[in-house]
Amino acid sequence: MDKKNALRAGALAAGTTLMMLLMSSPALALTRDDGDDPGTGLSVIETLGLFVIAPLALFAVIAGLVMVLDRSTDRAPKAKAKARA
């Protein structure tokens, strides 16, 4: 891709992003809709647990299961063959 096409693609992406940001006004989030029933907010501990601790724990569980249940037997690094001239 030459420089002109890259510049055009970047300008298009930036323009699209800017328009999306301008069109999605956060002020609309303040008006209540019919049937809206927001609950109580989360505390700092609950927020950290839900959005930090839980994903890290899930990652650790999945990684642990992959390591434990891996059945491959070849663990030693392979020696590189020397090139003959």
C-alpha positions as CSV (number, residue, x, y, z in Angstrom):
1,M,0.0,0.0,0.0
2,D,1.5,3.3,-1.0
3,K,1.6,6.4,1.1
4,K,-1.4,8.1,-0.5
5,N,-3.7,5.1,0.1
6,A,-2.5,4.7,3.7
7,L,-3.3,8.4,4.3
8,R,-6.7,8.1,2.8
9,A,-7.5,5.0,4.9
10,G,-6.3,6.7,8.1
11,A,-8.4,9.8,7.3
12,L,-11.5,7.6,6.6
13,A,-11.0,5.7,9.9
14,A,-10.5,8.9,11.9
15,G,-13.5,10.5,10.3
16,T,-15.7,7.5,10.9
17,T,-14.6,7.3,14.5
18,L,-15.2,11.0,15.1
19,M,-18.7,10.8,13.6
20,M,-19.6,7.8,15.8
21,L,-18.4,9.6,18.9
22,L,-20.3,12.7,18.1
23,M,-23.5,10.8,17.3
24,S,-23.5,8.7,20.5
25,S,-24.1,11.5,22.9
26,P,-23.8,10.5,26.6
27,A,-26.5,13.0,27.5
28,L,-29.1,10.6,26.2
29,A,-28.1,8.2,29.0
30,L,-29.4,10.6,31.6
31,T,-33.0,10.4,30.4
32,R,-35.0,7.6,31.9
33,D,-36.9,5.2,29.7
34,D,-40.3,3.6,30.5
35,G,-39.7,0.4,32.4
36,D,-36.3,1.5,33.6
37,D,-35.5,0.1,37.0
38,P,-31.8,0.6,37.8
39,G,-30.5,-1.2,40.9
40,T,-28.1,0.0,43.4
41,G,-24.5,0.8,42.2
42,L,-21.5,-1.5,42.8
43,S,-19.0,-0.7,45.5
44,V,-15.3,-0.4,44.6
45,I,-14.6,-3.9,45.9
46,E,-17.4,-5.4,43.9
47,T,-16.3,-3.5,40.8
48,L,-12.7,-4.7,41.1
49,G,-13.9,-8.2,41.8
50,L,-16.2,-8.3,38.8
51,F,-13.9,-6.6,36.2
52,V,-10.4,-7.4,37.4
53,I,-10.3,-10.4,39.7
54,A,-12.9,-12.6,38.0
55,P,-11.3,-12.3,34.5
56,L,-7.8,-13.0,36.0
57,A,-9.1,-16.0,37.9
58,L,-10.9,-17.3,34.7
59,F,-7.7,-16.9,32.7
60,A,-5.7,-18.7,35.4
61,V,-8.2,-21.6,35.5
62,I,-8.2,-22.0,31.7
63,A,-4.4,-21.8,31.5
64,G,-4.0,-24.3,34.3
65,L,-6.4,-26.7,32.6
66,V,-4.5,-26.4,29.3
67,M,-1.2,-27.1,31.0
68,V,-2.5,-30.1,33.1
69,L,-4.5,-31.7,30.3
70,D,-1.9,-31.2,27.6
71,R,-0.9,-34.7,26.4
72,S,2.1,-33.8,24.2
73,T,5.2,-35.7,25.1
74,D,7.9,-33.7,23.2
75,R,9.0,-31.1,25.7
76,A,12.7,-30.9,25.1
77,P,13.9,-28.1,22.7
78,K,15.0,-29.5,19.4
79,A,18.7,-29.2,18.5
80,K,19.4,-27.2,15.4
81,A,21.1,-29.1,12.6
82,K,24.4,-27.7,11.6
83,A,24.7,-26.5,8.1
84,R,27.3,-28.2,6.0
85,A,29.2,-26.1,3.5
